[in-house]
Amino acid sequence: MADLVCEHLNMTFTNPQTGSEVHALKDINFTLKKGELLSVLGPSGCGKTTLLNIVAGFLNATSGVVRLGDKIIDSPGVERGMVFQQGALFEWLPVSKNVDFGLRMKGMPADQRAALVEKWLDIVGLKGFGNTPTYQLSGGMQQRVALARCLVNDPEVILMDEPLGALDALTREKMQSLVLELWKETGKTIIIITHSVEEALLLGERLFVMAPRPGRIHKEYNLPFAERGLTESLRAIKQDKAFSKVREEILTMIWNMEEEIMGRV
Amino acid sequence: MFEWLSDNRASLAAVIIIALVVMFVASIVIGRRQADRTAKDAVFGDPERTRGGWYWAVCGVAALMLIWFYFSWGMGRAFFPSAANELCQVAKIEEVLSPIKAQLPIGSRYYKSTLLVSRNADQLNEVEQAFPAEAFSAEETAELNAIVAEIRKLIANSSNPANVKPELQEELHRIAGEIEGLSDELRKGYAGLSPTPEALAQPKWGVTRDEIPILPMTARGVMFDDVASKAGGVTDAFEKARNVIPANDEIIADVKARLDAIKVANETGSFEPRIAKLRDDYVKAVERIYRRLDDGTIFPADSLQTINDAIVGLDTAVDDAMGGLAWTKKLVLPGQGVVKSRTQCTEQGSARWLPKPTDVVATLLRLANPDVQGDGGYKGVPLLWWKWLPIADVVGFFVPDWIADVWPGEYSRHGADGSITPNFKDKLLAFARGDVNLGAIPVLDGHLWDSLFRVLVALFLGILLGVPLGLFMGVSKFFKSFFDPMIELYRPVPPLAWAPLILTIFGIQDDGKIFLLFMVAFAIMVISARTGASGTQLSKIRASHSLGASTGQILRHVILPNAMPEILTGVRIAIGVCWGTLVAAEMLAGTTGIGFIENIARTVSDYELIWVTILIMGVLGLVFDLMMRWVIAKVIPWRGKG
């Protein structure tokens, strides 16, 4: 287990037809210690997802390095698990086969796989759903499967790209608790990208607010709410004065950024 | 059992038709009652309204079957089984009298004499107008005009009733009298007449290939048959009658002599070639017309009036004598009724090309009968059966002969005493050639199996090669761009346009057809697999990368199952297209197969067999599609739910 380090990360997309360039990320630097929970927030098009894809190894940065411990990241790997907005489950497989996909690809024997699948389905609250086809599951349950599928591989870092974006409010709150629980139990380093300011505050020990054109880290916060969320009810935290204050501050910040994008200022 | 059903197919049809009528009426009653019930809670255009409604399906099927029974004369045969035989006897009268009718207004609007007079007069006028004045001297011109005038006189003489010889007048009178006699005979009715045992022993209507039994099987039929055979003499007498006039004989001799004189002048005189040709042509044209006038076929109109009237009277008598038969013909035998040709009576109209449903079933059962030595199968091959296939044949097909050649040693030679002792190398060669007894296995056989075999093998090969290539084309820029031009160039060509070439190269046996169908299936499978593969969601690919899957594993475990819906849809389309192409290819060339049967049936106008093959193909296509729907529902239940 090791720290995740980003150094002078730059990303430029070139349109192959016109040759015009878009500066998606500009000089991103941060170090994420093992076991830290980072949430990334920002208006559309600020490069959040690009940053995550680079860390995951799906994209290679134009310049700069991402390191996990001593290893320089240049391709996808099992040590960085990914959870997508829509689950990206394999709908032709039942729940258990989805969860042990990574283990099967590794060639792990069936009995070991079965034990692990059992364990993780229990943890995410899907005990007994092993043989259910995934297309019969609700959105929240599908995300639980995606989480289990990622965690069963025992990655060092978990990357979540708006994992709860498509869920209804109640399910979302339950899932937020689940994420915090998993964070506490496993002690994994987690990066969550989100659109929701509340979610970013609740699920972020650290919080980056990113700004667009070029994509950069605009402001960084260190927040107590995630730690508190392990013991207190999330709804109670949301009522908190301190919580409201930070929320309003960030909302105003993002509001202004959006206005700027639309050229109103 | 089958024989009995076959012989009594008319009665069987009657039972079926009554059942169909009951179903038709009952389904309408049920449907109306249901409609009353749902009318309150459903509005027009509400898709809920179209759910269910099996009774309308029953109604539709019954209506279709009834229409089929009606227009194929199945209904007529079911309830009036002797109608066709009787109509055949009536048709005999019609056939016998047709030469007389053709010369009278009743058969062809004008008297034949009127048409002859009009045509000859027209041609004489034409010849006169085209007279080449430069080619003839003044005297010759006058002479030729005189000849034409003489010829006109020939026509006039023939048309004049006063010139008719008394003998001819008597003969025409006698013929008219005989025709009236026939009418009288019909009016007398058929009491006391009865069919011959030979006639009664004939197969029933529709049982044989000749359809309608030709000898009269009812008393009424015997009456018509008698009249028809007597009418034969009348027709002969009428056809022999000639209007030969003494006055015309002199004119004919005179014209001949005068034309000969001019012909002699043509031959002896020295004319320049162009003039000589004009003279020759003109004389020939005149001669051609007058030659047609010396056979006495022009009669004065009045002289034939009595015969015309007698024929009209006979037609009325026939109609009267038919009685209910005429109504049967009008109501349940749509079309032109029955026509007698030289050797047989045939159904005319829709019944000619639309076989009766019961006959189609009988033909199907005969075709399906595996006893090819007897009446079953087609061209010595059953429709669908099995046979023993020697295993050695299969071995001989797959094991190449060169294996024996490369085995060390020599093939055995015949010894000094004329005996041959086979060594191992010889035995190996025999094995590779299939000249050994390894027992036999039962395999399917027959026209239908041959067709299915071709489709299935081609489909199997198409899937085996097309799906992997399609998957690679869906994920690799190189594969896509490298193979795209080849496939896209041959795919749009209609498969049948390839057929002549492919069949020439590979031969008309299975190889050629399988290759042709393989081309069809391959292109469809490549395109569907490619579409399916390239439609894989990026997030699924990324997820599997993150889960540690290798390229091959992603292809096998993610992209292939993800492309499954498109692949299976491709298979479904490929089956349909292959089936269609195969039948057409079998029609082009080959000695077995369902398309082959239809093609041969076409050349001998065996409509029943044509319809049977069409029905078999329709049902098989439906079965294929239902099977594929079932497979799709089983294999990819997640489709549309991902």
Interface residues (C-beta under 8 A of the other chain):
Chain A: A56 G57 F58 P76 G77 V78 R80 G81 M82 F84 Q85 Q86 A88 F90 E91 W92 L93 F101 G102 M105 K106 P133 T134 Y135 A146 R149 C150 N153
Chain B: Q537 S539 K540 R542 A543 S544 H545 S546 L547 G548 A549 S550 Q553 H557 V558 P561 N562 M564 I636 P637 W638 K641 G642
